[in-house]
Amino acid sequence: MIRGLYTAATGMAVQREKMDIVTNNIVNAETTGYKADTMFTQNFNAVMLERINDPNVNIIGTDVGRYSFGSHITEKLTNFSQGSLEETNRPTDIAIDGEGFFVIETLDGERYTKAGNFTVNREGYLITQDGDYVLGDNGRIMVGAGDFRIDFNGNVTGDGVPVNSIRIVRAEDPTALRKQGDSLYYLYGGAAMVDDNASVVRQGFQENSNVNIADELVEMITLYREYEASQRAVIMNDETLGMAVNKLGRLG
């Protein structure tokens, strides 16, 4: 009975974590360049067998046993498929048609983003909505106060004079990218970013999020029902355990 409580409770915890991810996807469905997250789970036995020799995991006991210990989260993955490109005709809106990322200078070092809804600061530099500098091949991109043009290769010109070239990079291993917040990504572990010459830069466009609202709503309903089922299992196990305790008390 105790194991039944534990199994049902772990199911509730997993569904709650999944619901948080689905909710975050829906909230950011209108966020420029946002990429939807997905969570994967396995039963406890499979997770323990895969990670039992991992020095970073503290597993108490080594016997798997014949019964399931419920579901556990294995990993959260980001879907990097491209969102639709929307024409805005604003010169500071820049979209990447392809796998590339913009390189951003932050206080924490270089970060990467798909959100190209940039602006120009008082000094004439191209910056993000949070005030971080967009980087080119020659450092920060000075576009000045006048008109500027960006071609498909990312070359920036102001008043017909070459200014800089927007740095476009891609991850050798996209699964090594982690979300930092504010539409920024950083690299985890020893992964590396490489120059991306295949992507196309489109000025006057924004990349929409790749969230499918219909799919997320269906997933939300499914998670709610699964959570309810686990909750009922917890209540049933709790009531059965209470009856057993009371009966043993009377026998004693």
C-alpha positions in Angstrom: 0.0 0.0 0.0 2.8 2.4 0.8 4.4 1.6 -2.6 1.0 2.3 -4.2 0.9 5.7 -2.6 4.4 6.5 -3.8 3.7 5.4 -7.3 0.5 7.5 -7.6 2.2 10.5 -6.0 5.2 10.4 -8.4 2.6 10.3 -11.2 1.0 13.5 -9.9 4.4 15.2 -9.6 5.3 14.3 -13.2 1.9 15.6 -14.5 2.4 18.8 -12.6 5.8 19.4 -14.1 4.4 18.6 -17.6 1.5 21.0 -17.0 4.0 23.8 -16.1 5.8 23.3 -19.4 2.5 23.2 -21.4 1.3 26.4 -19.6 4.6 28.1 -20.4 4.3 27.1 -24.1 0.8 28.6 -24.3 1.8 31.8 -22.5 4.7 32.3 -25.0 2.7 31.4 -28.1 2.9 35.1 -29.2 6.6 35.6 -28.2 8.9 36.3 -31.1 11.2 33.4 -31.8 10.0 31.2 -28.9 10.6 27.5 -29.1 8.2 25.0 -27.5 9.5 22.6 -24.8 8.6 19.0 -24.4 9.1 16.7 -21.4 9.9 13.0 -21.6 9.3 10.4 -18.9 10.2 6.8 -18.1 9.3 4.4 -15.3 11.6 4.5 -12.3 13.2 1.2 -13.0 14.4 2.2 -16.5 15.7 5.5 -15.2 17.6 3.8 -12.3 19.1 1.2 -14.6 20.4 3.9 -17.0 21.8 6.2 -14.3 22.8 3.8 -11.5 26.5 4.3 -12.2 26.2 8.1 -12.7 28.3 9.7 -9.9 26.1 12.8 -9.9 23.0 10.7 -9.0 22.5 9.5 -5.4 20.3 6.4 -5.6 19.5 4.6 -2.4 19.5 0.9 -2.9 20.3 -1.1 -6.0 17.5 -3.7 -6.2 15.0 -3.0 -8.9 12.4 -5.5 -7.7 9.3 -6.7 -9.5 7.1 -3.7 -9.1 7.0 -0.3 -10.7 8.0 2.8 -8.7 6.1 5.1 -10.9 7.1 7.5 -13.7 10.1 9.9 -13.4 11.2 12.7 -15.6 14.1 11.8 -17.9 14.7 15.1 -19.8 13.2 18.2 -21.2 13.8 19.0 -24.8 13.3 22.1 -26.9 11.7 21.9 -30.3 13.9 24.0 -32.5 11.8 23.7 -35.7 11.3 27.1 -37.3 8.2 29.2 -36.7 6.5 31.1 -39.5 8.0 34.3 -40.8 5.8 37.4 -40.5 6.5 40.5 -42.5 6.5 43.7 -40.4 8.4 46.1 -42.7 10.3 47.5 -39.7 14.0 47.7 -40.5 15.0 46.7 -37.0 13.0 43.4 -37.3 15.3 40.7 -38.5 14.5 37.0 -39.0 16.7 34.0 -39.7 15.3 31.6 -42.3 17.2 28.5 -41.2 18.9 26.9 -38.2 21.0 29.9 -37.2 21.0 32.1 -34.1 21.9 35.7 -33.5 24.8 36.3 -31.2 24.1 38.6 -28.3 26.6 40.3 -25.9 25.4 40.1 -22.3 26.9 40.6 -18.9 27.2 36.8 -18.6 29.0 36.5 -21.9 27.8 35.6 -25.4 24.3 34.3 -25.6 22.1 33.2 -28.6 18.6 34.1 -29.7 16.0 33.6 -32.4 14.2 36.7 -31.4 15.1 39.4 -34.0 12.7 42.1 -32.8 15.6 44.5 -32.3 15.8 48.2 -31.8 18.5 51.0 -32.0 19.8 52.7 -28.9 20.8 56.4 -28.5 24.4 55.7 -29.6 23.1 54.1 -32.8 23.9 50.4 -31.9 21.6 47.6 -32.8 20.3 46.1 -29.5 17.7 43.6 -28.1 14.5 44.6 -26.3 16.5 44.2 -23.1 19.3 46.5 -24.1 21.9 43.8 -25.0 24.1 44.4 -28.0 23.7 42.4 -31.2 27.1 41.2 -32.4 28.5 41.2 -35.9 31.7 39.9 -37.4 33.4 43.1 -36.2 31.8 43.4 -32.8 28.8 45.6 -31.9 26.8 46.7 -34.9 26.6 50.5 -35.4 23.7 51.5 -37.7 23.4 55.1 -36.7 20.3 57.2 -36.8 19.6 56.9 -40.5 18.3 54.2 -42.8 20.3 50.9 -43.0 19.9 47.8 -45.1 20.7 44.2 -44.4 21.0 41.7 -47.2 20.3 38.0 -47.3 23.8 37.2 -46.1 23.6 39.5 -43.1 25.7 42.3 -44.5 24.8 45.7 -43.0 25.1 48.9 -45.0 24.2 52.5 -43.9 23.8 55.2 -46.5 25.3 52.7 -49.0 28.4 52.2 -47.0 29.3 48.7 -45.6 29.0 48.8 -41.8 29.3 45.3 -40.4 28.0 41.8 -41.0 25.6 40.1 -38.5 27.0 37.0 -36.9 24.8 33.9 -37.5 25.8 30.7 -35.8 24.3 27.3 -35.2 24.8 24.7 -32.5 26.7 21.5 -33.5 24.5 19.8 -31.0 21.2 21.6 -30.5 20.3 19.5 -27.4 23.2 21.3 -25.6 21.3 24.6 -25.8 19.6 25.7 -22.6 17.1 28.5 -22.1 18.3 31.3 -19.9 15.2 33.5 -20.1 14.4 36.6 -22.1 14.6 34.5 -25.3 18.3 33.8 -24.8 20.1 30.5 -24.9 23.5 29.4 -23.6 25.6 26.3 -24.3 25.8 23.5 -21.8 28.8 21.3 -21.3 31.6 21.2 -24.0 29.3 21.9 -27.0 30.3 24.5 -29.5 28.6 27.0 -31.8 29.9 27.2 -35.4 29.4 29.8 -38.2 26.2 29.2 -40.2 26.5 30.1 -43.8 23.3 28.3 -44.9 20.7 30.4 -43.2 19.2 33.4 -44.9 18.7 36.8 -43.1 15.4 38.6 -43.8 15.1 42.3 -42.8 11.6 43.5 -42.0 10.4 40.1 -40.8 9.9 38.4 -37.4 9.9 34.7 -36.7 6.8 33.7 -34.8 6.9 31.0 -32.1 6.5 27.4 -33.2 3.9 26.6 -30.5 0.8 24.8 -31.8 -2.0 26.1 -29.5 -4.4 23.3 -30.5 -1.9 20.6 -29.6 -1.0 22.3 -26.3 -4.6 22.5 -25.3 -5.2 18.8 -26.0 -2.1 18.0 -24.0 -3.4 20.1 -21.1 -6.7 18.3 -21.0 -4.9 14.9 -21.1 -2.6 15.9 -18.3 -5.5 17.1 -16.2 -7.3 13.8 -16.6 -4.1 11.8 -15.8 -3.5 13.9 -12.7 -7.1 13.3 -11.5 -6.6 9.5 -12.0 -3.4 9.6 -9.9 -5.1 11.7 -7.3 -7.9 9.2 -7.0 -5.3 6.4 -6.6 -3.7 8.3 -3.8 -7.0 8.7 -2.0 -7.9 5.0 -2.4 -4.5 3.9 -1.1 -4.8 6.3 1.8 -8.3 5.1 2.8 -7.2 1.4 2.5 -4.1 2.1 4.6 -6.3 3.8 7.2 -8.7 0.9 7.4 -5.8 -1.5 7.8 -4.3 0.6 10.6 -7.6 0.8 12.4 -8.2 -3.0 12.1 -4.7 -3.8 13.4 -5.4 -1.4 16.3 -8.5 -3.2 17.3 -6.8 -6.6 17.0 -4.0 -5.3 19.2 
